[in-house]
Amino acid sequence: MLFIALLIVLAVLAALADRLGVPALHNWPARMRLAMALALLFAGSDHLLNPQRYLPMLPEVLPYHLELVLFTGLCELAGAIGLLLPRWRRWAALALAVYFVCVFPANIKNALDGLNVEGLPAATWYYWLRLPFQPLIIFWALYAGEVVGARSRQVPAR
C-alpha cells in the first residue's frame, strides 16, 4: 500500500509540474508513467540494496529466495527504464502487468502470515488492505504504458 501511496503522491507532483510548464507531463499517462517509473526505481533499488527485507515475503515453496529478490529488483528497474523509453513503453507496461500478477502470491503470504517486515507497518490489517490495490497497480502500469486508455488506440510511430 505504500507503493500505491507513492504512486499517487508522485502523480500529483507530476501534475503540479505540468501546471508549472513542464511540457512532457501534459497528460495523465505521462504523469502516471513518470510516477510509476520513479516508484519502481525506488522499489527496485531497495530490493537490490536491502534484499533481506524481502526474503520473509517469499513463499517457502519457491527456491533461491535471495536470487528471486534480486531478480525482482532488476525487473522493477528494467520496467521503470522501459516505461520511459517510447520504443519499449508498451512492452514494459505489459511485462510489469505480468510481474505484478506474479508477485501477488507474496502479498497474500504476507497477509496470511501476518509478517512483520522491516520498513512496513507491523499491523496485520495493512497487509490485508493492500491486496485489493494490486489490480489498480496493474491498471496503472498498463495505462502509463498506453496499453489501455484513449492513447492506446494510436499506432506508435516507428
N, C-alpha and C positions, 0 to 999 in steps of 0.2 A: 504494500500500500504506500510505502514511502516512495517507491518508484513512480506510481501514478501521481502522487502529490508533486514530485519533482517535475514530471512532465507538464502538469498544469501550470506550475509556477513559471517554468521556462517558456511555455507557450504564451503566457500573459506578458512576460518580459519581452518576448519577440514582437507581440502586438504593440507594445509601448514603443519599441524601437522603430516599428513601421510608422507610428504616429510622429516620430522624430525625424522621419525622412529616409529611413534605410530602405532602398528600393527592392532589395532581394527578399524582403519579408512582406510583400504586398498582398499575399493571400494566405488563407488558413493552412493549406497543405504545406506551404513553405515554412510557416511558423511552427507547425507541428513537426515537420521534418527536422528543423533545427533543434527543437526541444528533445525529440527522440534521439537524435544523434548525440547531443550533449549528455543526456541521461545515460545513454549506452556507453559513451566514453568513460563516464564516471564509474558506472557499474562494472564494465569490463576491466578497467584498471584496478578496481578494488578486488575483483576475482583473482587477478594476477599478483597483486601486492599482498593480499590477505587471504590466501586460499583456505586457511584453517577455519575461518569464519563460516565457510560454506560447506565444509565437509559433513557436519551433522545433518545437513538438509537432505543429503542423498539417500535414496532408498538402499537398504543393505543388499538387495538383490543385484545391484549394479556393481561391476568390478571397477578397479582403477579409479577410486574416488578422487585422489589428488589430480590425476591426469584429466578426469572429466571436468573438474572445477576449472582447471587451467584452460581446457578446450572451450568451455562455455564463455570464459572471459575473452578468449580470442574471437569467438563467434560474435560476441557483443561489439567488440572493437571493429571487426570486419563489417558488421551490419551498419554501424554508425558511419563508417567511411563510405560504404556503398550507397547509403541514403543521400549523401552529399554529392555524389558523382552522377550527373544526369544519365549517363550511359548505363550505369549499373543500378539506378534507383529502384526500378520495378523489381528486378531480381533480388535486390537486397531486402525489399519490403516483403516479398514472398518468402524468402529464406527466414526472415525474422518472424513472420507469422508461424512458420513451421517450428522454429526454435521456441517460441513462446508456448506452443502446444506441448512440445517435448519437455519443457521444464515444469509444466503444471503438476505432474506427479510429485515433484519435490515440494511444491507448495501444499499439496494435500497431505503429504507426510508430516510437514511442519504442523499443520492444524491438528492432525490426529494424535501426534506425539506430544504436542504442547511444548515444543523445543524452546529452550532459552538460548538464542543465538546472539552473540556479541554484536552490538550495534543496532539491534532491532528491539522493539518493545517486548517486555517479558510477559505481557498479558496474553492468555490463550485466545481471547476474543479477537485480537489483532490478526492472528493467522487465519481465523475463520472469515473475518471481514474482508481480507484481501482476495480470497478465492473468486468472488463474483466479478472482480475487476480485471481478471485475466482476459476475458473476451474484449473488454474495452481496449486493453493494451494491444491485442491482436488487430482490432479495427484501426487503432491509431497508427500502427505500423503500415497497414495497407493503405490508409488514407494519405498518410505522409508520403508514401511511395507512389502515390497516384495510381494505385491498382484499383481502388474503388473511389467513387465520387465523380463529380462532373468532369474533371480534367482527365479522368481515366479513359474516356472515350476518344480522346485525341490520339492520333498516331504519332509516336515520338519521331522527331527529326533524326536523320542519320547523317 
